[in-house]
Amino acid sequence: MELVIDFPGGVKVDAHFGEFTVKTDQPVVDEGEGSAPSPFDFFLVSLGTCAGYYVLRYCQQHNLPSQGIRLIERTHWDQSIGMLGKIELEIQVPSTFPEKYLPSLVRSAELCTVKKHIEKPPKFEVYTKTV
């Protein structure tokens, strides 16, 4: 996959890939216009939606109702390093959801590809090229 990143103005940064464009901006407090989520917001969103996808697919594959299920993602900052210290994913289910499937919902969310890449990060190579 190749993404093309460009700078449409201010502190906005857009990513183009396939038929999609993802627009980002910074909050006003960080000299942005607040017109779009920040790149870090998208990082957090990708984690929650990825885990949600795995929970949804588990329900679909086992003919379980997904209506009323939702995931709550909470972030906890480690002030000593200025970075995330913990991310919680709470899977909320209706009281009518069969209790015997709750551990499987947790295991399905843990299969999230984004989560796996955070746990075993890829190597990064950053360089310049004159064109």
Residue pairs with C-beta under 8 A, 6 or more apart in sequence:
1 17
2 17
3 15
3 16
3 17
4 15
4 16
4 17
5 13
5 14
5 15
5 16
6 13
6 14
6 16
7 13
7 14
8 14
8 23
10 25
10 31
10 32
10 33
11 25
11 26
11 30
11 31
11 32
12 23
12 24
12 25
12 32
12 33
12 35
12 36
13 24
13 39
14 21
14 22
14 23
14 24
15 21
15 22
15 24
22 42
23 35
23 36
24 36
24 37
24 38
24 39
24 41
24 42
25 32
25 33
25 34
25 35
25 36
25 37
25 38
26 32
26 34
26 38
27 34
27 38
28 34
30 38
32 38
37 45
44 73
44 75
44 87
46 114
47 73
47 87
47 89
47 112
47 114
47 115
47 118
48 71
48 73
48 89
50 112
50 113
50 114
50 115
51 71
51 73
51 89
51 109
51 110
51 112
51 114
51 115
52 71
52 109
53 112
54 108
54 109
54 111
54 112
55 66
55 69
55 71
55 91
55 105
55 108
55 109
56 66
56 69
57 108
58 64
58 104
58 105
58 108
59 65
59 66
59 69
59 105
60 66
62 101
62 104
64 97
64 98
64 101
65 94
65 96
65 97
67 94
68 93
68 94
68 97
69 91
69 92
69 93
69 94
69 97
69 105
70 91
70 92
71 89
71 90
71 91
71 92
71 109
72 88
72 89
72 90
72 92
73 87
73 88
73 89
73 90
74 87
74 88
74 90
75 84
75 86
75 87
75 88
76 84
76 85
76 86
76 87
76 88
77 83
77 84
77 85
78 84
78 85
78 86
89 109
91 102
91 105
91 106
91 109
93 102
93 105
